[in-house]
Amino acid sequence: TDSRFQVLMHQEDVPLGEPMRPSQLLPCLLPLMWQLYPQRRYRGSDSSFWHIVYHVKFSGMEDMLLERLPRLERE
């Protein structure tokens, strides 16, 4: 079986809303914040690393397919 975990992310600009406290956020299986790292990778707020499989930006919208890296490839 294939144990890769992939996420398709869609991002678009939206007006800002009211700020929320962390205690107000619903539980989520994905990191709430992402930071771009070298070598086509992102690091999640949960310290997970993700490889960018593909990235498309068109008319102010972005789609990205990210694949979580195994622990050995994160460092």
PyMOL Python script that loads the backbone (N, CA, C, O; Angstrom):
from pymol import cmd

cmd.read_pdbstr("""\
ATOM      1  N   THR A   1       0.836  -1.200   0.000  1.00  0.00           N
ATOM      2  CA  THR A   1       0.000   0.000   0.000  1.00  0.00           C
ATOM      3  C   THR A   1       0.869   1.247   0.000  1.00  0.00           C
ATOM      4  O   THR A   1       2.012   1.223   0.456  1.00  0.00           O
ATOM      5  N   ASP A   2       0.326   2.313  -0.506  1.00  0.00           N
ATOM      6  CA  ASP A   2       1.037   3.582  -0.581  1.00  0.00           C
ATOM      7  C   ASP A   2       0.703   4.401   0.657  1.00  0.00           C
ATOM      8  O   ASP A   2      -0.464   4.713   0.892  1.00  0.00           O
ATOM      9  N   SER A   3       1.711   4.755   1.452  1.00  0.00           N
ATOM     10  CA  SER A   3       1.462   5.457   2.710  1.00  0.00           C
ATOM     11  C   SER A   3       1.722   6.963   2.610  1.00  0.00           C
ATOM     12  O   SER A   3       1.832   7.637   3.635  1.00  0.00           O
ATOM     13  N   ARG A   4       1.821   7.493   1.395  1.00  0.00           N
ATOM     14  CA  ARG A   4       2.036   8.933   1.237  1.00  0.00           C
ATOM     15  C   ARG A   4       0.772   9.701   1.611  1.00  0.00           C
ATOM     16  O   ARG A   4      -0.346   9.268   1.329  1.00  0.00           O
ATOM     17  N   PHE A   5       0.972  10.832   2.244  1.00  0.00           N
ATOM     18  CA  PHE A   5      -0.145  11.693   2.622  1.00  0.00           C
ATOM     19  C   PHE A   5      -0.020  12.977   1.813  1.00  0.00           C
ATOM     20  O   PHE A   5       0.959  13.711   1.953  1.00  0.00           O
ATOM     21  N   GLN A   6      -1.013  13.249   0.964  1.00  0.00           N
ATOM     22  CA  GLN A   6      -0.978  14.421   0.100  1.00  0.00           C
ATOM     23  C   GLN A   6      -2.161  15.335   0.403  1.00  0.00           C
ATOM     24  O   GLN A   6      -3.229  14.893   0.826  1.00  0.00           O
ATOM     25  N   VAL A   7      -1.931  16.625   0.171  1.00  0.00           N
ATOM     26  CA  VAL A   7      -2.956  17.632   0.398  1.00  0.00           C
ATOM     27  C   VAL A   7      -3.005  18.552  -0.815  1.00  0.00           C
ATOM     28  O   VAL A   7      -1.967  19.018  -1.286  1.00  0.00           O
ATOM     29  N   LEU A   8      -4.197  18.812  -1.316  1.00  0.00           N
ATOM     30  CA  LEU A   8      -4.383  19.795  -2.380  1.00  0.00           C
ATOM     31  C   LEU A   8      -4.885  21.074  -1.719  1.00  0.00           C
ATOM     32  O   LEU A   8      -5.978  21.109  -1.154  1.00  0.00           O
ATOM     33  N   MET A   9      -4.074  22.117  -1.798  1.00  0.00           N
ATOM     34  CA  MET A   9      -4.434  23.385  -1.162  1.00  0.00           C
ATOM     35  C   MET A   9      -4.853  24.387  -2.228  1.00  0.00           C
ATOM     36  O   MET A   9      -4.224  24.500  -3.279  1.00  0.00           O
ATOM     37  N   HIS A  10      -5.909  25.100  -1.940  1.00  0.00           N
ATOM     38  CA  HIS A  10      -6.407  26.161  -2.823  1.00  0.00           C
ATOM     39  C   HIS A  10      -6.362  27.448  -2.014  1.00  0.00           C
ATOM     40  O   HIS A  10      -6.875  27.499  -0.897  1.00  0.00           O
ATOM     41  N   GLN A  11      -5.759  28.475  -2.565  1.00  0.00           N
ATOM     42  CA  GLN A  11      -5.621  29.744  -1.852  1.00  0.00           C
ATOM     43  C   GLN A  11      -6.081  30.883  -2.738  1.00  0.00           C
ATOM     44  O   GLN A  11      -5.743  30.951  -3.920  1.00  0.00           O
ATOM     45  N   GLU A  12      -6.856  31.773  -2.148  1.00  0.00           N
ATOM     46  CA  GLU A  12      -7.256  32.978  -2.859  1.00  0.00           C
ATOM     47  C   GLU A  12      -7.355  34.113  -1.858  1.00  0.00           C
ATOM     48  O   GLU A  12      -7.547  33.884  -0.664  1.00  0.00           O
ATOM     49  N   ASP A  13      -7.225  35.335  -2.346  1.00  0.00           N
ATOM     50  CA  ASP A  13      -7.305  36.508  -1.485  1.00  0.00           C
ATOM     51  C   ASP A  13      -8.746  36.722  -1.040  1.00  0.00           C
ATOM     52  O   ASP A  13      -9.670  36.706  -1.854  1.00  0.00           O
ATOM     53  N   VAL A  14      -8.923  36.921   0.261  1.00  0.00           N
ATOM     54  CA  VAL A  14     -10.244  37.220   0.820  1.00  0.00           C
ATOM     55  C   VAL A  14     -10.079  38.371   1.811  1.00  0.00           C
ATOM     56  O   VAL A  14      -8.994  38.555   2.363  1.00  0.00           O
ATOM     57  N   PRO A  15     -11.135  39.144   2.043  1.00  0.00           N
ATOM     58  CA  PRO A  15     -11.037  40.227   3.026  1.00  0.00           C
ATOM     59  C   PRO A  15     -10.774  39.653   4.422  1.00  0.00           C
ATOM     60  O   PRO A  15     -11.258  38.575   4.765  1.00  0.00           O
ATOM     61  N   LEU A  16     -10.004  40.390   5.212  1.00  0.00           N
ATOM     62  CA  LEU A  16      -9.724  39.955   6.580  1.00  0.00           C
ATOM     63  C   LEU A  16     -10.990  40.011   7.420  1.00  0.00           C
ATOM     64  O   LEU A  16     -11.824  40.900   7.249  1.00  0.00           O
ATOM     65  N   GLY A  17     -11.124  39.061   8.321  1.00  0.00           N
ATOM     66  CA  GLY A  17     -12.236  39.036   9.255  1.00  0.00           C
ATOM     67  C   GLY A  17     -11.748  39.397  10.644  1.00  0.00           C
ATOM     68  O   GLY A  17     -10.641  39.910  10.809  1.00  0.00           O
ATOM     69  N   GLU A  18     -12.559  39.133  11.622  1.00  0.00           N
ATOM     70  CA  GLU A  18     -12.185  39.391  13.007  1.00  0.00           C
ATOM     71  C   GLU A  18     -11.098  38.404  13.432  1.00  0.00           C
ATOM     72  O   GLU A  18     -11.157  37.230  13.065  1.00  0.00           O
ATOM     73  N   PRO A  19     -10.098  38.867  14.206  1.00  0.00           N
ATOM     74  CA  PRO A  19      -9.063  37.941  14.678  1.00  0.00           C
ATOM     75  C   PRO A  19      -9.662  36.918  15.639  1.00  0.00           C
ATOM     76  O   PRO A  19     -10.662  37.183  16.306  1.00  0.00           O
ATOM     77  N   MET A  20      -9.032  35.749  15.696  1.00  0.00           N
ATOM     78  CA  MET A  20      -9.498  34.677  16.578  1.00  0.00           C
ATOM     79  C   MET A  20      -8.366  34.246  17.496  1.00  0.00           C
ATOM     80  O   MET A  20      -7.193  34.305  17.128  1.00  0.00           O
ATOM     81  N   ARG A  21      -8.731  33.813  18.694  1.00  0.00           N
ATOM     82  CA  ARG A  21      -7.765  33.225  19.620  1.00  0.00           C
ATOM     83  C   ARG A  21      -7.590  31.753  19.246  1.00  0.00           C
ATOM     84  O   ARG A  21      -8.503  31.147  18.685  1.00  0.00           O
ATOM     85  N   PRO A  22      -6.424  31.171  19.551  1.00  0.00           N
ATOM     86  CA  PRO A  22      -6.238  29.740  19.258  1.00  0.00           C
ATOM     87  C   PRO A  22      -7.325  28.859  19.875  1.00  0.00           C
ATOM     88  O   PRO A  22      -7.702  27.843  19.291  1.00  0.00           O
ATOM     89  N   SER A  23      -7.826  29.237  21.043  1.00  0.00           N
ATOM     90  CA  SER A  23      -8.867  28.437  21.701  1.00  0.00           C
ATOM     91  C   SER A  23     -10.190  28.465  20.933  1.00  0.00           C
ATOM     92  O   SER A  23     -11.050  27.614  21.160  1.00  0.00           O
ATOM     93  N   GLN A  24     -10.362  29.426  20.034  1.00  0.00           N
ATOM     94  CA  GLN A  24     -11.593  29.529  19.254  1.00  0.00           C
ATOM     95  C   GLN A  24     -11.544  28.707  17.968  1.00  0.00           C
ATOM     96  O   GLN A  24     -12.572  28.500  17.324  1.00  0.00           O
ATOM     97  N   LEU A  25     -10.364  28.242  17.596  1.00  0.00           N
ATOM     98  CA  LEU A  25     -10.213  27.497  16.348  1.00  0.00           C
ATOM     99  C   LEU A  25     -10.681  26.058  16.518  1.00  0.00           C
ATOM    100  O   LEU A  25     -10.477  25.451  17.569  1.00  0.00           O
ATOM    101  N   LEU A  26     -11.297  25.528  15.498  1.00  0.00           N
ATOM    102  CA  LEU A  26     -11.744  24.138  15.523  1.00  0.00           C
ATOM    103  C   LEU A  26     -10.554  23.207  15.323  1.00  0.00           C
ATOM    104  O   LEU A  26      -9.569  23.594  14.695  1.00  0.00           O
ATOM    105  N   PRO A  27     -10.630  21.980  15.850  1.00  0.00           N
ATOM    106  CA  PRO A  27      -9.540  21.019  15.619  1.00  0.00           C
ATOM    107  C   PRO A  27      -9.347  20.783  14.121  1.00  0.00           C
ATOM    108  O   PRO A  27     -10.310  20.752  13.354  1.00  0.00           O
ATOM    109  N   CYS A  28      -8.096  20.620  13.723  1.00  0.00           N
ATOM    110  CA  CYS A  28      -7.780  20.462  12.311  1.00  0.00           C
ATOM    111  C   CYS A  28      -6.666  19.433  12.157  1.00  0.00           C
ATOM    112  O   CYS A  28      -5.734  19.398  12.961  1.00  0.00           O
ATOM    113  N   LEU A  29      -6.760  18.596  11.128  1.00  0.00           N
ATOM    114  CA  LEU A  29      -5.732  17.586  10.881  1.00  0.00           C
ATOM    115  C   LEU A  29      -4.502  18.166  10.194  1.00  0.00           C
ATOM    116  O   LEU A  29      -3.454  17.522  10.149  1.00  0.00           O
ATOM    117  N   LEU A  30      -4.623  19.370   9.663  1.00  0.00           N
ATOM    118  CA  LEU A  30      -3.517  20.014   8.955  1.00  0.00           C
ATOM    119  C   LEU A  30      -2.960  21.167   9.778  1.00  0.00           C
ATOM    120  O   LEU A  30      -3.666  21.728  10.616  1.00  0.00           O
ATOM    121  N   PRO A  31      -1.702  21.525   9.546  1.00  0.00           N
ATOM    122  CA  PRO A  31      -1.146  22.697  10.237  1.00  0.00           C
ATOM    123  C   PRO A  31      -1.954  23.952   9.909  1.00  0.00           C
ATOM    124  O   PRO A  31      -2.479  24.093   8.804  1.00  0.00           O
ATOM    125  N   LEU A  32      -2.048  24.852  10.874  1.00  0.00           N
ATOM    126  CA  LEU A  32      -2.788  26.092  10.657  1.00  0.00           C
ATOM    127  C   LEU A  32      -1.933  27.148   9.971  1.00  0.00           C
ATOM    128  O   LEU A  32      -2.459  28.054   9.325  1.00  0.00           O
ATOM    129  N   MET A  33      -0.612  27.032  10.110  1.00  0.00           N
ATOM    130  CA  MET A  33       0.291  27.979   9.461  1.00  0.00           C
ATOM    131  C   MET A  33       1.371  27.205   8.717  1.00  0.00           C
ATOM    132  O   MET A  33       1.768  26.111   9.119  1.00  0.00           O
ATOM    133  N   TRP A  34       1.834  27.799   7.623  1.00  0.00           N
ATOM    134  CA  TRP A  34       2.838  27.171   6.766  1.00  0.00           C
ATOM    135  C   TRP A  34       3.939  28.182   6.484  1.00  0.00           C
ATOM    136  O   TRP A  34       3.664  29.365   6.282  1.00  0.00           O
ATOM    137  N   GLN A  35       5.192  27.716   6.469  1.00  0.00           N
ATOM    138  CA  GLN A  35       6.332  28.576   6.155  1.00  0.00           C
ATOM    139  C   GLN A  35       7.113  27.958   5.008  1.00  0.00           C
ATOM    140  O   GLN A  35       7.465  26.779   5.047  1.00  0.00           O
ATOM    141  N   LEU A  36       7.385  28.774   3.973  1.00  0.00           N
ATOM    142  CA  LEU A  36       8.131  28.290   2.817  1.00  0.00           C
ATOM    143  C   LEU A  36       9.593  28.096   3.185  1.00  0.00           C
ATOM    144  O   LEU A  36      10.218  28.976   3.775  1.00  0.00           O
ATOM    145  N   TYR A  37      10.128  26.942   2.833  1.00  0.00           N
ATOM    146  CA  TYR A  37      11.524  26.584   3.093  1.00  0.00           C
ATOM    147  C   TYR A  37      12.223  26.358   1.757  1.00  0.00           C
ATOM    148  O   TYR A  37      11.559  26.211   0.732  1.00  0.00           O
ATOM    149  N   PRO A  38      13.575  26.330   1.755  1.00  0.00           N
ATOM    150  CA  PRO A  38      14.302  26.035   0.509  1.00  0.00           C
ATOM    151  C   PRO A  38      13.972  24.634  -0.016  1.00  0.00           C
ATOM    152  O   PRO A  38      13.379  23.822   0.694  1.00  0.00           O
ATOM    153  N   GLN A  39      14.353  24.366  -1.237  1.00  0.00           N
ATOM    154  CA  GLN A  39      14.209  23.057  -1.888  1.00  0.00           C
ATOM    155  C   GLN A  39      12.748  22.651  -2.073  1.00  0.00           C
ATOM    156  O   GLN A  39      12.396  21.483  -1.905  1.00  0.00           O
ATOM    157  N   ARG A  40      11.894  23.632  -2.424  1.00  0.00           N
ATOM    158  CA  ARG A  40      10.475  23.359  -2.722  1.00  0.00           C
ATOM    159  C   ARG A  40       9.763  22.651  -1.571  1.00  0.00           C
ATOM    160  O   ARG A  40       9.049  21.668  -1.773  1.00  0.00           O
ATOM    161  N   ARG A  41       9.970  23.167  -0.368  1.00  0.00           N
ATOM    162  CA  ARG A  41       9.342  22.563   0.804  1.00  0.00           C
ATOM    163  C   ARG A  41       8.624  23.622   1.633  1.00  0.00           C
ATOM    164  O   ARG A  41       8.955  24.808   1.595  1.00  0.00           O
ATOM    165  N   TYR A  42       7.641  23.158   2.375  1.00  0.00           N
ATOM    166  CA  TYR A  42       6.974  23.965   3.385  1.00  0.00           C
ATOM    167  C   TYR A  42       7.136  23.268   4.725  1.00  0.00           C
ATOM    168  O   TYR A  42       7.232  22.043   4.798  1.00  0.00           O
ATOM    169  N   ARG A  43       7.165  24.071   5.789  1.00  0.00           N
ATOM    170  CA  ARG A  43       7.150  23.518   7.143  1.00  0.00           C
ATOM    171  C   ARG A  43       5.858  23.974   7.798  1.00  0.00           C
ATOM    172  O   ARG A  43       5.525  25.159   7.794  1.00  0.00           O
ATOM    173  N   GLY A  44       5.138  23.017   8.358  1.00  0.00           N
ATOM    174  CA  GLY A  44       3.883  23.324   9.023  1.00  0.00           C
ATOM    175  C   GLY A  44       4.113  23.756  10.456  1.00  0.00           C
ATOM    176  O   GLY A  44       5.180  23.508  11.017  1.00  0.00           O
ATOM    177  N   SER A  45       3.121  24.400  11.055  1.00  0.00           N
ATOM    178  CA  SER A  45       3.223  24.849  12.445  1.00  0.00           C
ATOM    179  C   SER A  45       3.339  23.676  13.413  1.00  0.00           C
ATOM    180  O   SER A  45       3.665  23.875  14.584  1.00  0.00           O
ATOM    181  N   ASP A  46       3.078  22.460  12.944  1.00  0.00           N
ATOM    182  CA  ASP A  46       3.245  21.258  13.770  1.00  0.00           C
ATOM    183  C   ASP A  46       4.617  20.614  13.548  1.00  0.00           C
ATOM    184  O   ASP A  46       4.841  19.480  13.970  1.00  0.00           O
ATOM    185  N   SER A  47       5.540  21.330  12.886  1.00  0.00           N
ATOM    186  CA  SER A  47       6.915  20.888  12.576  1.00  0.00           C
ATOM    187  C   SER A  47       6.988  19.838  11.475  1.00  0.00           C
ATOM    188  O   SER A  47       8.060  19.280  11.241  1.00  0.00           O
ATOM    189  N   SER A  48       5.897  19.554  10.803  1.00  0.00           N
ATOM    190  CA  SER A  48       5.938  18.618   9.678  1.00  0.00           C
ATOM    191  C   SER A  48       6.511  19.323   8.453  1.00  0.00           C
ATOM    192  O   SER A  48       6.351  20.533   8.293  1.00  0.00           O
ATOM    193  N   PHE A  49       7.184  18.554   7.585  1.00  0.00           N
ATOM    194  CA  PHE A  49       7.711  19.096   6.339  1.00  0.00           C
ATOM    195  C   PHE A  49       6.934  18.516   5.172  1.00  0.00           C
ATOM    196  O   PHE A  49       6.550  17.347   5.183  1.00  0.00           O
ATOM    197  N   TRP A  50       6.709  19.351   4.166  1.00  0.00           N
ATOM    198  CA  TRP A  50       5.911  18.993   3.002  1.00  0.00           C
ATOM    199  C   TRP A  50       6.659  19.388   1.739  1.00  0.00           C
ATOM    200  O   TRP A  50       7.208  20.487   1.658  1.00  0.00           O
ATOM    201  N   HIS A  51       6.682  18.502   0.760  1.00  0.00           N
ATOM    202  CA  HIS A  51       7.313  18.754  -0.536  1.00  0.00           C
ATOM    203  C   HIS A  51       6.253  19.284  -1.501  1.00  0.00           C
ATOM    204  O   HIS A  51       5.137  18.767  -1.544  1.00  0.00           O
ATOM    205  N   ILE A  52       6.600  20.314  -2.273  1.00  0.00           N
ATOM    206  CA  ILE A  52       5.683  20.854  -3.277  1.00  0.00           C
ATOM    207  C   ILE A  52       5.751  19.958  -4.511  1.00  0.00           C
ATOM    208  O   ILE A  52       6.762  19.942  -5.212  1.00  0.00           O
ATOM    209  N   VAL A  53       4.683  19.217  -4.776  1.00  0.00           N
ATOM    210  CA  VAL A  53       4.613  18.354  -5.953  1.00  0.00           C
ATOM    211  C   VAL A  53       4.328  19.205  -7.186  1.00  0.00           C
ATOM    212  O   VAL A  53       4.990  19.056  -8.214  1.00  0.00           O
ATOM    213  N   TYR A  54       3.346  20.096  -7.085  1.00  0.00           N
ATOM    214  CA  TYR A  54       3.129  21.089  -8.141  1.00  0.00           C
ATOM    215  C   TYR A  54       2.499  22.336  -7.553  1.00  0.00           C
ATOM    216  O   TYR A  54       1.886  22.303  -6.486  1.00  0.00           O
ATOM    217  N   HIS A  55       2.665  23.447  -8.280  1.00  0.00           N
ATOM    218  CA  HIS A  55       2.167  24.745  -7.839  1.00  0.00           C
ATOM    219  C   HIS A  55       1.718  25.522  -9.073  1.00  0.00           C
ATOM    220  O   HIS A  55       2.474  25.664 -10.035  1.00  0.00           O
ATOM    221  N   VAL A  56       0.490  26.022  -9.041  1.00  0.00           N
ATOM    222  CA  VAL A  56      -0.059  26.792 -10.154  1.00  0.00           C
ATOM    223  C   VAL A  56      -0.673  28.068  -9.585  1.00  0.00           C
ATOM    224  O   VAL A  56      -1.417  28.025  -8.605  1.00  0.00           O
ATOM    225  N   LYS A  57      -0.354  29.208 -10.209  1.00  0.00           N
ATOM    226  CA  LYS A  57      -0.968  30.481  -9.816  1.00  0.00           C
ATOM    227  C   LYS A  57      -1.533  31.137 -11.067  1.00  0.00           C
ATOM    228  O   LYS A  57      -0.828  31.331 -12.058  1.00  0.00           O
ATOM    229  N   PHE A  58      -2.833  31.478 -11.004  1.00  0.00           N
ATOM    230  CA  PHE A  58      -3.503  32.067 -12.158  1.00  0.00           C
ATOM    231  C   PHE A  58      -4.614  32.982 -11.674  1.00  0.00           C
ATOM    232  O   PHE A  58      -5.445  32.572 -10.863  1.00  0.00           O
ATOM    233  N   SER A  59      -4.638  34.195 -12.151  1.00  0.00           N
ATOM    234  CA  SER A  59      -5.695  35.173 -11.835  1.00  0.00           C
ATOM    235  C   SER A  59      -5.919  35.334 -10.334  1.00  0.00           C
ATOM    236  O   SER A  59      -7.061  35.368  -9.875  1.00  0.00           O
ATOM    237  N   GLY A  60      -4.844  35.431  -9.578  1.00  0.00           N
ATOM    238  CA  GLY A  60      -4.965  35.675  -8.144  1.00  0.00           C
ATOM    239  C   GLY A  60      -5.315  34.462  -7.312  1.00  0.00           C
ATOM    240  O   GLY A  60      -5.518  34.592  -6.104  1.00  0.00           O
ATOM    241  N   MET A  61      -5.393  33.286  -7.914  1.00  0.00           N
ATOM    242  CA  MET A  61      -5.675  32.058  -7.172  1.00  0.00           C
ATOM    243  C   MET A  61      -4.497  31.101  -7.316  1.00  0.00           C
ATOM    244  O   MET A  61      -3.836  31.055  -8.353  1.00  0.00           O
ATOM    245  N   GLU A  62      -4.248  30.341  -6.256  1.00  0.00           N
ATOM    246  CA  GLU A  62      -3.148  29.380  -6.270  1.00  0.00           C
ATOM    247  C   GLU A  62      -3.657  27.997  -5.903  1.00  0.00           C
ATOM    248  O   GLU A  62      -4.527  27.852  -5.045  1.00  0.00           O
ATOM    249  N   ASP A  63      -3.114  26.994  -6.551  1.00  0.00           N
ATOM    250  CA  ASP A  63      -3.337  25.596  -6.186  1.00  0.00           C
ATOM    251  C   ASP A  63      -1.975  24.956  -5.987  1.00  0.00           C
ATOM    252  O   ASP A  63      -1.051  25.178  -6.769  1.00  0.00           O
ATOM    253  N   MET A  64      -1.860  24.165  -4.940  1.00  0.00           N
ATOM    254  CA  MET A  64      -0.621  23.457  -4.650  1.00  0.00           C
ATOM    255  C   MET A  64      -0.945  22.048  -4.204  1.00  0.00           C
ATOM    256  O   MET A  64      -1.864  21.827  -3.415  1.00  0.00           O
ATOM    257  N   LEU A  65      -0.191  21.105  -4.713  1.00  0.00           N
ATOM    258  CA  LEU A  65      -0.260  19.740  -4.214  1.00  0.00           C
ATOM    259  C   LEU A  65       0.974  19.540  -3.356  1.00  0.00           C
ATOM    260  O   LEU A  65       2.103  19.624  -3.840  1.00  0.00           O
ATOM    261  N   LEU A  66       0.748  19.273  -2.071  1.00  0.00           N
ATOM    262  CA  LEU A  66       1.833  19.057  -1.121  1.00  0.00           C
ATOM    263  C   LEU A  66       1.822  17.613  -0.660  1.00  0.00           C
ATOM    264  O   LEU A  66       0.763  17.008  -0.494  1.00  0.00           O
ATOM    265  N   GLU A  67       3.016  17.067  -0.456  1.00  0.00           N
ATOM    266  CA  GLU A  67       3.150  15.695   0.033  1.00  0.00           C
ATOM    267  C   GLU A  67       3.988  15.721   1.304  1.00  0.00           C
ATOM    268  O   GLU A  67       5.106  16.238   1.312  1.00  0.00           O
ATOM    269  N   ARG A  68       3.437  15.158   2.381  1.00  0.00           N
ATOM    270  CA  ARG A  68       4.166  15.150   3.652  1.00  0.00           C
ATOM    271  C   ARG A  68       5.385  14.255   3.537  1.00  0.00           C
ATOM    272  O   ARG A  68       5.300  13.127   3.051  1.00  0.00           O
ATOM    273  N   LEU A  69       6.519  14.770   3.987  1.00  0.00           N
ATOM    274  CA  LEU A  69       7.761  14.007   3.933  1.00  0.00           C
ATOM    275  C   LEU A  69       7.885  13.105   5.152  1.00  0.00           C
ATOM    276  O   LEU A  69       7.500  13.490   6.256  1.00  0.00           O
ATOM    277  N   PRO A  70       8.423  11.901   4.952  1.00  0.00           N
ATOM    278  CA  PRO A  70       8.696  11.043   6.108  1.00  0.00           C
ATOM    279  C   PRO A  70       9.688  11.738   7.036  1.00  0.00           C
ATOM    280  O   PRO A  70      10.453  12.600   6.604  1.00  0.00           O
ATOM    281  N   ARG A  71       9.671  11.370   8.277  1.00  0.00           N
ATOM    282  CA  ARG A  71      10.518  12.001   9.288  1.00  0.00           C
ATOM    283  C   ARG A  71      11.989  12.020   8.875  1.00  0.00           C
ATOM    284  O   ARG A  71      12.675  13.007   9.140  1.00  0.00           O
ATOM    285  N   LEU A  72      12.494  10.971   8.237  1.00  0.00           N
ATOM    286  CA  LEU A  72      13.903  10.896   7.850  1.00  0.00           C
ATOM    287  C   LEU A  72      14.289  11.959   6.832  1.00  0.00           C
ATOM    288  O   LEU A  72      15.443  12.387   6.802  1.00  0.00           O
ATOM    289  N   GLU A  73      13.350  12.394   5.996  1.00  0.00           N
ATOM    290  CA  GLU A  73      13.643  13.371   4.945  1.00  0.00           C
ATOM    291  C   GLU A  73      13.406  14.805   5.404  1.00  0.00           C
ATOM    292  O   GLU A  73      13.619  15.737   4.629  1.00  0.00           O
ATOM    293  N   ARG A  74      12.978  14.997   6.627  1.00  0.00           N
ATOM    294  CA  ARG A  74      12.618  16.333   7.098  1.00  0.00           C
ATOM    295  C   ARG A  74      13.831  17.171   7.458  1.00  0.00           C
ATOM    296  O   ARG A  74      13.751  18.399   7.432  1.00  0.00           O
ATOM    297  N   GLU A  75      14.928  16.558   7.787  1.00  0.00           N
ATOM    298  CA  GLU A  75      16.092  17.312   8.246  1.00  0.00           C
ATOM    299  C   GLU A  75      17.069  17.590   7.161  1.00  0.00           C
ATOM    300  O   GLU A  75      18.099  18.218   7.404  1.00  0.00           O
TER     301      GLU A  75
END
""", "prot")
cmd.dss("prot")
cmd.show_as("cartoon", "prot")
cmd.util.cbc("prot")
cmd.orient("prot")
